[in-house]
Amino acid sequence: MSTVILASASPRRSELLQQIGVSFTVQPADVDETPGPGEGAEHYVERLARDKALAVSASSPEALVLGSDTSVVLNGVILGKPADRGDAVETLRMLSGATHQVMTAVALAKGSRCESRVVITDVTFRPLSKAEIEAYAASGEPMDKAGSYGIQGLGGIFVSNLRGSYSAVVGLPLLETAALLADAGHPVWESWPNSLESRT
């Protein structure tokens, strides 16, 4: 079995990979995340995922390298990570009572070869009160997250509807990630425990 490297420092992506039984090491990629002129959100996240995977793969050509990127998009505008608490409050005000898209790309590189997928999930927030927006911003949870919220954390209470992939909203689409690994000759189920007895 090939070595798997996750080209991301995100603890949420690590937790998701662990969830499906993948053994891996973490080697964050250092890439320029500036959107290109007129670059659409879908192209942007896929390009970044591929850039991250290929950057790490260049120094570990025999490994399978997973890169991923997530953007929250409202009315065609990418909502990045908040610059400060006030920025988080403003983003949450915009998301309140609205439906936005979470676009997550995953790329798998080996040497100079790279395959990628983009998953788009529609997420609807219920209307949020000013008090709960302020309380959520004060919690600190929004500060390192695209769109200023974490669906797997305190921010989960804001979501009234989700159409698509929950794991992609958290940060890594598991179905597509497993498919890419399987296509590369590394099916995740081969490393699962052999029986229920071995789990106890």
Rosetta blueprint (number, residue, H / E / L):
1 M L
2 S L
3 T L
4 V E
5 I E
6 L E
7 A L
8 S L
9 A L
10 S L
11 P H
12 R H
13 R H
14 S H
15 E H
16 L H
17 L H
18 Q H
19 Q H
20 I L
21 G L
22 V L
23 S L
24 F L
25 T E
26 V E
27 Q L
28 P L
29 A L
30 D L
31 V L
32 D L
33 E L
34 T L
35 P L
36 G L
37 P L
38 G L
39 E L
40 G L
41 A H
42 E H
43 H H
44 Y H
45 V H
46 E H
47 R H
48 L H
49 A H
50 R H
51 D H
52 K H
53 A H
54 L H
55 A H
56 V H
57 S H
58 A L
59 S L
60 S L
61 P L
62 E L
63 A L
64 L E
65 V E
66 L E
67 G E
68 S E
69 D E
70 T E
71 S E
72 V E
73 V E
74 L E
75 N L
76 G L
77 V E
78 I E
79 L E
80 G L
81 K L
82 P L
83 A L
84 D L
85 R H
86 G H
87 D H
88 A H
89 V H
90 E H
91 T H
92 L H
93 R H
94 M H
95 L H
96 S L
97 G L
98 A L
99 T E
100 H E
101 Q E
102 V E
103 M E
104 T E
105 A E
106 V E
107 A E
108 L E
109 A E
110 K E
111 G L
112 S L
113 R E
114 C E
115 E E
116 S E
117 R E
118 V E
119 V E
120 I E
121 T E
122 D E
123 V E
124 T E
125 F E
126 R L
127 P L
128 L L
129 S L
130 K H
131 A H
132 E H
133 I H
134 E H
135 A H
136 Y H
137 A H
138 A H
139 S H
140 G L
141 E H
142 P H
143 M H
144 D H
145 K L
146 A H
147 G H
148 S H
149 Y L
150 G L
151 I L
152 Q L
153 G L
154 L H
155 G H
156 G H
157 I H
158 F H
159 V E
160 S E
161 N E
162 L E
163 R E
164 G L
165 S L
166 Y H
167 S H
168 A H
169 V H
170 V H
171 G L
172 L L
173 P L
174 L H
175 L H
176 E H
177 T H
178 A H
179 A H
180 L H
181 L H
182 A H
183 D H
184 A L
185 G L
186 H L
187 P L
188 V H
189 W H
190 E H
191 S H
192 W L
193 P L
194 N L
195 S L
196 L L
197 E H
198 S H
199 R H
200 T L
